[in-house]
Amino acid sequence: MRRAMADITAESAPPRGEVAVVVAVQSALAQRRGALAAARALSYFGEHSIGWLAVSAIGAILQPPRRRTWLVAGAGAFAAHAAAVLIKRLVRRARPHHPAVAVNVGTPSSLSFPSAHATSTTAAAMLLARATGLPLPVMLVPPMALSRVLLGVHYPSDVATGVAVGAAVATIAGWADGRWHGRAIGKRQVERDDG
């Protein structure tokens, strides 16, 4: 009984720390025309990195000479998502649940840290930038990161950590691709020289 009263008191206390940031973002943006709809669309697109896998597959089909780069982007986005899920299961941080926070979209789990959407989007944006030559991280990561807070399903530190993990996964994927591709080119050169 004493614990239940402590929980009720804590939940009815004014928002502080990261909860206050979530509430401030929602207060500033939730009533803007189209903001929640756009955030929900990003949420559905990024769920389980499926949107990024689709973009990568389409790019690989439409640009055969750059197929490997597109496929590495899809694989990197999926690997980033998997890394985020693994970290979530180890950390087990609950999603925001303060009464002042409006949860504006459903989620497949109650775990929050890190944001898998921010993780896979960062990895995808960095790796797709290699395929397209466009500044995709600057264009794609901030809207996805902000959407997770606006929807009330992540704390800012969940999103920031997701961006960092996604960047690390993309860097490793890019390095591994360059290393593997470099070896493949070297092997083909040796075969030509020997032939």
Backbone as CSV, one residue per row, in Angstrom:
resi,resn,N_x,N_y,N_z,CA_x,CA_y,CA_z,C_x,C_y,C_z
1,MET,0.828,-1.191,0.000,0.000,0.000,0.000,0.870,1.251,0.000
2,ARG,1.930,1.238,0.802,2.806,2.396,0.877,3.487,2.638,-0.478
3,ARG,3.927,1.557,-1.144,4.570,1.673,-2.457,3.597,2.228,-3.494
4,ALA,2.367,1.771,-3.490,1.367,2.249,-4.443,1.135,3.747,-4.276
5,MET,1.074,4.223,-3.029,0.886,5.658,-2.778,2.094,6.447,-3.287
6,ALA,3.292,5.914,-3.113,4.498,6.586,-3.602,4.459,6.692,-5.123
7,ASP,4.008,5.625,-5.806,3.899,5.649,-7.262,2.880,6.698,-7.713
8,ILE,1.744,6.771,-7.044,0.707,7.745,-7.402,1.227,9.161,-7.206
9,THR,1.913,9.400,-6.094,2.470,10.725,-5.831,3.502,11.095,-6.883
10,ALA,4.373,10.150,-7.244,5.400,10.421,-8.248,4.775,10.728,-9.603
11,GLU,3.732,9.991,-9.970,3.103,10.208,-11.266,2.303,11.505,-11.323
12,SER,1.804,11.970,-10.200,1.025,13.201,-10.220,1.892,14.438,-9.979
13,ALA,3.169,14.235,-9.707,4.088,15.365,-9.524,4.272,16.076,-10.865
14,PRO,4.606,17.371,-10.807,4.838,18.091,-12.066,5.986,17.424,-12.841
15,PRO,5.919,17.456,-14.167,6.983,16.839,-14.962,8.330,17.505,-14.700
16,ARG,9.362,16.666,-14.614,10.727,17.166,-14.410,11.670,16.446,-15.358
17,GLY,12.843,17.022,-15.529,13.885,16.381,-16.327,13.424,16.091,-17.745
18,GLU,13.690,14.868,-18.184,13.352,14.496,-19.557,11.845,14.480,-19.802
19,VAL,11.069,14.160,-18.786,9.610,14.194,-18.946,9.173,15.622,-19.258
20,ALA,9.770,16.598,-18.599,9.437,18.007,-18.859,9.786,18.381,-20.301
21,VAL,10.871,17.827,-20.827,11.243,18.102,-22.222,10.200,17.501,-23.167
22,VAL,9.778,16.270,-22.904,8.754,15.636,-23.736,7.474,16.478,-23.721
23,VAL,7.054,16.906,-22.536,5.844,17.715,-22.405,6.010,19.045,-23.151
24,ALA,7.177,19.658,-23.060,7.420,20.932,-23.749,7.354,20.758,-25.268
25,VAL,7.949,19.681,-25.787,7.897,19.418,-27.231,6.452,19.193,-27.662
26,GLN,5.722,18.403,-26.897,4.326,18.158,-27.252,3.505,19.438,-27.182
27,SER,3.735,20.265,-26.178,2.993,21.524,-26.044,3.282,22.463,-27.208
28,ALA,4.530,22.464,-27.667,4.925,23.367,-28.744,4.471,22.894,-30.122
29,LEU,4.387,21.575,-30.337,4.183,21.077,-31.692,2.895,20.290,-31.942
30,ALA,2.341,19.665,-30.931,1.228,18.734,-31.158,0.012,19.383,-31.802
31,GLN,-0.234,20.654,-31.536,-1.413,21.320,-32.086,-1.162,21.919,-33.469
32,ARG,0.081,21.856,-33.936,0.364,22.399,-35.274,-0.224,21.478,-36.333
33,ARG,-0.824,22.080,-37.304,-1.501,21.325,-38.359,-0.546,20.320,-39.013
34,GLY,-0.937,19.066,-39.007,-0.186,18.017,-39.678,0.976,17.436,-38.895
35,ALA,1.313,18.020,-37.741,2.496,17.559,-37.008,2.341,16.121,-36.525
36,LEU,1.239,15.811,-35.886,1.041,14.446,-35.387,0.869,13.453,-36.530
37,ALA,0.195,13.853,-37.579,0.021,12.955,-38.725,1.374,12.633,-39.361
38,ALA,2.215,13.648,-39.505,3.546,13.423,-40.076,4.387,12.540,-39.152
39,ALA,4.304,12.789,-37.861,5.071,11.985,-36.900,4.606,10.532,-36.925
40,ARG,3.298,10.321,-37.026,2.778,8.942,-37.105,3.224,8.259,-38.390
41,ALA,3.223,9.012,-39.493,3.671,8.443,-40.771,5.135,8.016,-40.672
42,LEU,5.963,8.840,-40.052,7.367,8.467,-39.848,7.469,7.228,-38.962
43,SER,6.621,7.154,-37.968,6.635,6.009,-37.065,6.325,4.722,-37.818
44,TYR,5.287,4.747,-38.643,4.915,3.548,-39.397,5.999,3.193,-40.415
45,PHE,6.573,4.206,-41.073,7.633,3.976,-42.063,8.846,3.320,-41.413
46,GLY,9.202,3.784,-40.223,10.413,3.305,-39.569,10.253,2.046,-38.745
47,GLU,9.025,1.564,-38.587,8.791,0.392,-37.735,9.582,-0.809,-38.230
48,HIS,10.416,-1.349,-37.369,11.276,-2.508,-37.673,12.186,-2.247,-38.873
49,SER,12.459,-1.004,-39.183,13.304,-0.545,-40.302,12.737,-0.946,-41.670
50,ILE,11.463,-1.284,-41.732,10.866,-1.788,-42.978,10.904,-0.744,-44.094
51,GLY,10.633,0.509,-43.764,10.686,1.553,-44.790,12.066,1.675,-45.405
52,TRP,13.087,1.595,-44.554,14.468,1.715,-45.057,14.860,0.502,-45.884
53,LEU,14.371,-0.664,-45.507,14.643,-1.866,-46.304,14.000,-1.737,-47.685
54,ALA,12.783,-1.201,-47.723,12.088,-1.013,-49.005,12.824,0.005,-49.884
55,VAL,13.237,1.125,-49.306,13.968,2.139,-50.075,15.260,1.547,-50.631
56,SER,15.956,0.782,-49.817,17.212,0.177,-50.258,16.981,-0.828,-51.382
57,ALA,15.941,-1.633,-51.271,15.637,-2.618,-52.317,15.259,-1.923,-53.626
58,ILE,14.443,-0.884,-53.529,14.049,-0.142,-54.736,15.269,0.501,-55.383
59,GLY,16.139,1.101,-54.579,17.359,1.700,-55.114,18.240,0.666,-55.805
60,ALA,18.355,-0.523,-55.205,19.171,-1.584,-55.791,18.602,-2.045,-57.134
61,ILE,17.268,-2.059,-57.235,16.631,-2.470,-58.492,16.796,-1.393,-59.560
62,LEU,16.618,-0.129,-59.167,16.648,0.964,-60.138,18.055,1.394,-60.543
63,GLN,19.046,1.101,-59.717,20.424,1.500,-60.031,21.363,0.293,-59.917
64,PRO,21.303,-0.611,-60.885,22.138,-1.815,-60.805,23.635,-1.551,-60.606
65,PRO,24.195,-0.509,-61.220,25.630,-0.292,-60.985,25.975,0.042,-59.518
66,ARG,25.005,0.548,-58.773,25.220,0.914,-57.363,24.494,-0.052,-56.421
67,ARG,24.115,-1.205,-56.938,23.324,-2.171,-56.179,23.942,-2.490,-54.824
68,ARG,25.242,-2.770,-54.817,25.898,-3.139,-53.562,25.751,-2.036,-52.515
69,THR,25.928,-0.789,-52.898,25.832,0.330,-51.965,24.415,0.440,-51.398
70,TRP,23.405,0.261,-52.248,22.017,0.295,-51.789,21.732,-0.849,-50.818
71,LEU,22.212,-2.040,-51.154,21.966,-3.205,-50.297,22.688,-3.093,-48.961
72,VAL,23.879,-2.515,-48.979,24.594,-2.280,-47.720,23.794,-1.319,-46.845
73,ALA,23.146,-0.328,-47.453,22.319,0.613,-46.688,21.165,-0.120,-46.008
74,GLY,20.509,-1.005,-46.727,19.420,-1.778,-46.133,19.918,-2.692,-45.024
75,ALA,21.015,-3.370,-45.282,21.583,-4.266,-44.266,22.024,-3.477,-43.038
76,GLY,22.604,-2.304,-43.253,23.037,-1.471,-42.129,21.862,-0.971,-41.305
77,ALA,20.777,-0.581,-41.973,19.579,-0.124,-41.249,19.003,-1.265,-40.413
78,PHE,18.955,-2.458,-40.999,18.423,-3.604,-40.261,19.339,-3.987,-39.098
79,ALA,20.652,-3.953,-39.324,21.601,-4.259,-38.248,21.480,-3.236,-37.118
80,ALA,21.265,-1.977,-37.469,21.098,-0.931,-36.455,19.832,-1.182,-35.646
81,HIS,18.762,-1.547,-36.322,17.517,-1.871,-35.622,17.740,-3.040,-34.666
82,ALA,18.410,-4.070,-35.143,18.680,-5.243,-34.302,19.527,-4.861,-33.090
83,ALA,20.510,-3.999,-33.296,21.353,-3.553,-32.173,20.514,-2.803,-31.145
84,ALA,19.603,-1.950,-31.621,18.745,-1.195,-30.701,17.842,-2.130,-29.905
85,VAL,17.291,-3.130,-30.561,16.421,-4.084,-29.864,17.210,-4.844,-28.799
86,LEU,18.413,-5.245,-29.133,19.261,-5.943,-28.160,19.550,-5.055,-26.947
87,ILE,19.905,-3.805,-27.198,20.179,-2.865,-26.096,18.919,-2.651,-25.263
88,LYS,17.772,-2.497,-25.919,16.504,-2.328,-25.187,16.287,-3.485,-24.215
89,ARG,16.540,-4.693,-24.681,16.294,-5.874,-23.843,17.280,-5.969,-22.686
90,LEU,18.458,-5.400,-22.864,19.431,-5.387,-21.770,19.128,-4.281,-20.760
91,VAL,18.795,-3.087,-21.255,18.572,-1.923,-20.385,17.191,-1.970,-19.731
92,ARG,16.164,-2.307,-20.497,14.787,-2.464,-20.014,14.186,-1.172,-19.434
93,ARG,14.483,-0.038,-20.013,13.892,1.234,-19.584,12.471,1.340,-20.132
94,ALA,11.543,1.685,-19.281,10.147,1.836,-19.691,9.955,3.126,-20.485
95,ARG,8.985,3.110,-21.362,8.646,4.309,-22.135,8.052,5.368,-21.203
96,PRO,7.999,6.625,-21.654,7.385,7.666,-20.822,5.971,7.266,-20.418
97,HIS,5.641,7.482,-19.145,4.313,7.103,-18.659,3.724,8.127,-17.688
98,HIS,4.284,9.306,-17.660,3.765,10.381,-16.806,2.408,10.835,-17.351
99,PRO,1.450,11.164,-16.484,0.126,11.590,-16.966,0.148,12.829,-17.851
100,ALA,1.191,13.630,-17.765,1.273,14.828,-18.600,1.742,14.520,-20.024
101,VAL,2.238,13.305,-20.250,2.726,12.913,-21.572,1.600,12.224,-22.342
102,ALA,1.307,12.750,-23.522,0.308,12.130,-24.401,1.018,11.132,-25.304
103,VAL,0.588,9.881,-25.248,1.143,8.854,-26.133,0.266,8.841,-27.377
104,ASN,0.868,9.212,-28.513,0.100,9.450,-29.729,0.256,8.375,-30.799
105,VAL,0.847,7.237,-30.446,0.995,6.131,-31.399,1.236,4.851,-30.602
106,GLY,0.812,3.738,-31.152,1.076,2.452,-30.513,2.515,2.013,-30.743
107,THR,3.012,1.168,-29.863,4.374,0.648,-29.998,4.353,-0.868,-29.801
108,PRO,5.306,-1.564,-30.423,5.326,-3.027,-30.288,5.865,-3.511,-28.948
109,SER,6.501,-2.620,-28.187,6.996,-3.029,-26.868,6.906,-1.851,-25.906
110,SER,7.100,-2.133,-24.646,7.074,-1.078,-23.634,8.476,-0.563,-23.332
111,LEU,9.465,-1.038,-24.074,10.857,-0.645,-23.823,11.230,0.582,-24.644
112,SER,12.058,1.431,-24.036,12.284,2.750,-24.595,13.718,3.036,-25.037
113,PHE,14.706,2.495,-24.380,16.102,2.922,-24.571,16.914,1.878,-25.295
114,PRO,17.477,2.247,-26.464,17.378,3.495,-27.228,16.219,3.433,-28.223
115,SER,15.975,4.523,-28.893,14.949,4.553,-29.932,15.439,3.771,-31.143
116,ALA,14.759,2.679,-31.471,15.140,1.891,-32.651,14.868,2.677,-33.933
117,HIS,13.840,3.536,-33.916,13.556,4.368,-35.088,14.724,5.322,-35.351
118,ALA,15.214,5.977,-34.302,16.343,6.894,-34.477,17.601,6.132,-34.887
119,THR,17.772,4.933,-34.345,18.950,4.125,-34.655,18.954,3.710,-36.119
120,SER,17.858,3.103,-36.571,17.838,2.618,-37.958,17.799,3.775,-38.958
121,THR,17.133,4.867,-38.615,17.087,6.011,-39.525,18.456,6.642,-39.690
122,THR,19.204,6.754,-38.602,20.551,7.325,-38.698,21.443,6.445,-39.555
123,ALA,21.419,5.143,-39.299,22.246,4.231,-40.102,21.825,4.285,-41.568
124,ALA,20.525,4.231,-41.821,20.042,4.281,-43.206,20.445,5.584,-43.884
125,ALA,20.257,6.706,-43.197,20.565,8.010,-43.798,22.050,8.121,-44.138
126,MET,22.908,7.681,-43.228,24.350,7.751,-43.493,24.746,6.850,-44.657
127,LEU,24.194,5.651,-44.701,24.565,4.702,-45.753,23.885,5.039,-47.082
128,LEU,22.653,5.533,-47.040,21.990,5.950,-48.283,22.649,7.193,-48.868
129,ALA,23.255,8.003,-48.028,23.989,9.175,-48.528,25.142,8.732,-49.435
130,ARG,25.738,7.589,-49.135,26.797,7.043,-49.992,26.244,6.672,-51.363
131,ALA,25.019,6.165,-51.384,24.407,5.739,-52.642,23.894,6.910,-53.467
132,THR,23.429,7.955,-52.789,22.778,9.064,-53.498,23.628,10.322,-53.635
133,GLY,24.588,10.484,-52.747,25.373,11.713,-52.745,24.645,12.887,-52.111
134,LEU,23.513,12.633,-51.499,22.713,13.694,-50.866,23.017,13.771,-49.367
135,PRO,22.815,14.943,-48.757,23.056,15.088,-47.310,21.897,14.521,-46.487
136,LEU,21.636,13.248,-46.640,20.467,12.624,-46.028,20.456,12.640,-44.503
137,PRO,21.604,12.492,-43.822,21.521,12.538,-42.352,20.926,13.845,-41.839
138,VAL,21.288,14.951,-42.439,20.763,16.248,-42.008,19.281,16.375,-42.345
139,MET,18.858,15.734,-43.428,17.473,15.836,-43.875,16.537,14.857,-43.160
140,LEU,17.033,13.682,-42.794,16.160,12.621,-42.299,16.206,12.380,-40.791
141,VAL,17.375,12.524,-40.195,17.512,12.172,-38.773,16.749,13.133,-37.855
142,PRO,16.880,14.456,-37.991,16.158,15.336,-37.066,14.643,15.145,-37.063
143,PRO,13.983,15.028,-38.231,12.529,14.819,-38.170,12.142,13.507,-37.478
144,MET,12.874,12.418,-37.763,12.540,11.146,-37.121,12.785,11.233,-35.624
145,ALA,13.901,11.821,-35.228,14.225,11.934,-33.800,13.165,12.763,-33.073
146,LEU,12.818,13.894,-33.630,11.810,14.758,-33.007,10.446,14.067,-32.949
147,SER,10.123,13.307,-33.983,8.815,12.637,-34.020,8.647,11.662,-32.867
148,ARG,9.716,11.004,-32.442,9.625,10.021,-31.366,9.279,10.687,-30.041
149,VAL,9.803,11.892,-29.831,9.493,12.653,-28.614,8.097,13.243,-28.720
150,LEU,7.764,13.803,-29.880,6.437,14.377,-30.089,5.338,13.331,-29.875
151,LEU,5.588,12.121,-30.306,4.594,11.060,-30.140,4.511,10.549,-28.707
152,GLY,5.436,10.966,-27.864,5.399,10.594,-26.454,5.879,9.185,-26.167
153,VAL,6.644,8.607,-27.088,7.087,7.223,-26.897,8.565,7.096,-26.543
154,HIS,9.288,8.227,-26.514,10.705,8.201,-26.155,11.108,9.452,-25.397
155,TYR,12.069,9.267,-24.527,12.744,10.376,-23.866,13.817,10.909,-24.816
156,PRO,14.248,12.160,-24.647,15.313,12.691,-25.500,16.599,11.852,-25.461
157,SER,16.956,11.310,-24.299,18.181,10.495,-24.235,18.033,9.185,-25.009
158,ASP,16.818,8.663,-25.136,16.587,7.471,-25.965,16.931,7.777,-27.416
159,VAL,16.486,8.943,-27.858,16.677,9.355,-29.246,18.150,9.682,-29.499
160,ALA,18.765,10.427,-28.594,20.176,10.781,-28.772,21.055,9.530,-28.803
161,THR,20.777,8.587,-27.930,21.553,7.344,-27.923,21.281,6.546,-29.191
162,GLY,20.031,6.543,-29.645,19.714,5.870,-30.899,20.492,6.441,-32.071
163,VAL,20.602,7.749,-32.134,21.377,8.397,-33.200,22.848,7.963,-33.108
164,ALA,23.390,7.940,-31.907,24.798,7.544,-31.731,25.021,6.083,-32.128
165,VAL,24.130,5.208,-31.703,24.265,3.784,-32.054,24.114,3.609,-33.566
166,GLY,23.141,4.284,-34.165,22.963,4.198,-35.612,24.181,4.685,-36.377
167,ALA,24.784,5.775,-35.906,25.992,6.293,-36.557,27.141,5.290,-36.438
168,ALA,27.257,4.661,-35.284,28.319,3.662,-35.091,28.102,2.466,-36.015
169,VAL,26.871,1.984,-36.093,26.583,0.837,-36.962,26.854,1.211,-38.425
170,ALA,26.440,2.388,-38.853,26.676,2.819,-40.233,28.164,2.928,-40.527
171,THR,28.921,3.448,-39.582,30.364,3.568,-39.774,31.001,2.194,-39.933
172,ILE,30.599,1.259,-39.091,31.131,-0.110,-39.179,30.710,-0.757,-40.498
173,ALA,29.444,-0.588,-40.882,28.963,-1.181,-42.135,29.705,-0.598,-43.338
174,GLY,29.905,0.708,-43.340,30.647,1.343,-44.434,32.080,0.870,-44.489
175,TRP,32.705,0.767,-43.322,34.087,0.273,-43.259,34.168,-1.176,-43.760
176,ALA,33.259,-2.019,-43.282,33.268,-3.426,-43.677,33.024,-3.572,-45.180
177,ASP,32.105,-2.785,-45.709,31.838,-2.837,-47.141,33.067,-2.412,-47.934
178,GLY,33.704,-1.338,-47.521,34.901,-0.875,-48.220,36.029,-1.895,-48.156
179,ARG,36.177,-2.492,-46.997,37.224,-3.499,-46.822,36.941,-4.734,-47.672
180,TRP,35.688,-5.233,-47.635,35.322,-6.402,-48.419,35.417,-6.109,-49.912
181,HIS,34.885,-4.955,-50.324,34.902,-4.584,-51.735,36.334,-4.408,-52.226
182,GLY,37.176,-3.798,-51.398,38.584,-3.624,-51.755,39.282,-4.961,-51.960
183,ARG,38.984,-5.918,-51.084,39.577,-7.258,-51.231,39.073,-7.938,-52.491
184,ALA,37.774,-7.777,-52.783,37.208,-8.404,-53.979,37.845,-7.834,-55.236
185,ILE,38.059,-6.524,-55.271,38.704,-5.893,-56.432,40.144,-6.387,-56.545
186,GLY,40.850,-6.438,-55.419,42.229,-6.920,-55.427,42.330,-8.360,-55.909
187,LYS,41.400,-9.189,-55.482,41.395,-10.598,-55.887,41.161,-10.712,-57.398
188,ARG,40.213,-9.914,-57.924,39.934,-9.942,-59.370,41.156,-9.478,-60.148
189,GLN,41.889,-8.477,-59.640,43.073,-7.964,-60.306,44.149,-9.044,-60.360
190,VAL,44.340,-9.754,-59.247,45.333,-10.832,-59.184,44.952,-11.936,-60.163
191,GLU,43.663,-12.283,-60.220,43.220,-13.313,-61.165,43.476,-12.883,-62.604
192,ARG,43.256,-11.611,-62.928,43.535,-11.123,-64.276,45.013,-11.180,-64.594
193,ASP,45.831,-10.778,-63.613,47.279,-10.785,-63.811,47.817,-12.198,-63.993
194,ASP,47.207,-13.150,-63.269,47.646,-14.543,-63.366,47.126,-15.215,-64.624
195,GLY,46.020,-14.712,-65.166,45.353,-15.351,-66.309,45.993,-14.966,-67.565
